[in-house]
Amino acid sequence: MFVLFEKADELTGEIVPDGVDVTFEVAGVAPTFKQAIDSTRARGIMVIVSIFARPIE
């Protein structure tokens, strides 16, 4: 199944309404960082693997 980058968090929310247990942020850009936060359930774990070139705003 092909998933559009912009819709990934919406589709995750449809499948797992409360969010996933663990997310990994590996791209190092603000949009995927936000998607990882939005897709992780409350008290879930977000693993940041990437190195960001500049601060995320």
C-alpha positions, -999 to 999 in steps of 0.1 A, spaced: 0 0 0 14 34 -10 10 60 18 14 97 12 38 114 35 13 140 45 -14 114 54 8 90 74 -3 102 108 -40 103 98 -39 67 86 -21 56 117 -48 73 137 -75 53 119 -57 20 125 -46 27 161 -68 55 175 -49 58 208 -15 59 190 13 34 187 35 23 216 68 32 200 79 55 171 113 61 155 122 94 140 150 88 116 147 115 89 159 145 109 133 170 96 106 189 115 75 173 96 85 137 105 94 148 141 59 162 145 43 131 129 62 109 153 49 129 183 13 129 169 14 91 163 27 81 197 2 72 224 2 90 257 31 76 278 45 59 247 81 60 236 96 81 208 131 72 198 151 99 180 177 82 158 185 112 135 208 142 141 191 175 134 212 201 116 193 230 132 167 234 161 132 223 154 106 250 157 
